[in-house]
Amino acid sequence: MDTVSMGKAGLQGWRARVADAVADPVAKRSGLTGDQVRAVLGAAFFVLSVVYVVQTVRELRRG
């Protein structure tokens, strides 16, 4: 599985619709392909999810 596929794998539901809506306009302005933009967005959503889970676990530990 290549990096682009891995980034796009996290795009489901509303996140996929957001990525599809912005990928081509951003690609035209940035010189990236639409798939590369979707991969970056997928990775960003993944990182945000991990941060949220880590913060939640820390709060639960504090009690």
N, C-alpha and C positions, 0 to 999 in steps of 0.2 A: 504494500500500500504506500503510495507516494505522499508527500507532504500536503499537496493540494487536496487529495482525497481525505486525508485525516482531518484537515481543517474544515472541510465541508460536511464531514460526518456528524458534527455537532449541531448542524443547522437543521432544526426541525420546527414545525409549527410556525409561530409568529416570527421566530428568529430567521427562519428560511425566507419568509415573505419580505422581511426587512432587507436581508442580504440580496435577494433577487431585485428588489426595487432600487437599491443604491449601487449594485455592482457595476453595471454597464456605464452609468454616468461617471462614476469614480474612475473606472478603467480608462475611459476616454481622456480624462484629464491627467491621469497619473502615469500612463505608459505601461501599466500592468494589464494583465488579461482579466476578464470577468471572473474566471475561476480563481485566480490569485487573490482578488479582492474578497471573494467569498471565503477563501481559506483564511485570510487574515481576520475577517469578521468572526468566523467560526472559532478561531483560536482565542480571540478577545472575549467572546461569550463564555468559552470554557474557563479562561482565567478568572473572569468575574464570578463564575459559579464556584470555583474552588475557593476564592477569597471569602465568599459568603459562607460556605460550609465551615471553613476554618474559624471565622469569627463567631459563628454560632456555637461551635464546639467549645471555644474558649469561654464564651459566656456561660454555657452550661456547667463547665468545670468550676467557674467562680462561684456558682451557686445561687 
